[in-house]
Each structure stands twice: as C-alpha cells, then as structure tokens.
Amino acid sequence: MARILSEMDIGILKMVAPECEGYLCSGSGVNYRSILPPLANHYSKDADDFLRRIKLLSICELKYLVRLIFSGEESLGCVPFEYITLFVENVSERLGEDIAAKVKKSYEDSECPA
C-alpha cells in the first residue's frame, strides 16, 4: 500500500539520511513512498552503514516504523535481504523477538514491484 510521506516520515528519513535533499527515487522516477527502501538502496554505503543509521532511531520511531510495516504502509520488498536481516536483529534486541518475527514474516510476504 503506497503512501505519501508524512512530516514524521520525512523527519525520520532526514535523521537517518541527512544527505537526503529530495524525495524522488532515481531508479523509478517516483516520489519515495517508504523510508527503509531509499535508506537501504540510495543512502547507506553498505549493510553496516544501514545498521548504524537504523540504530539512530529512538524506540518510539522504531515502533512507528514497525507499525507501518504491519499495516502494509512501509514497503520492505526492495530492501536487500542482508539489510533486512540486520533490521530484524535490531528490532529483536530493542522491541522483542515476537515483533521481530512478525517483521521478518512481513518481509518474506512482500515483493519488489516490477
């Protein structure tokens, strides 16, 4: 389910990717509709950098992202497997194994649009 980024979404994106100056995906030519795919695919240098950026999120911000994942509003389909694995591990450490398992299942159920 695509969404228009809210002020909170933009604030989170700017915090984890301060170099972000616009919200247009260079690959698809459409505006960002999620936070994690552009963070993984456009701003993070590698998986370790992605994890470093994810660790900047407060518990409230991480819970917010997880709620969006569960509602289907935050896309995971285009996030590389290695990155999602680190994200899920971080969710497990900070929010618990049950929530992390549900995030992992959401990723497994998603697919990147063609």
Secondary structure, DSSP 8 states (H G I E B T S, - for coil): ------HHHHHHHHHH-TT----B-TTT-SB---SHHHIIIII-SSHHHHHHHHTTS-HHHHHHHHHHHHHT-S--TTS-HHHHHHHHHHHHHHH-HHHHHHHHHHHHH-----
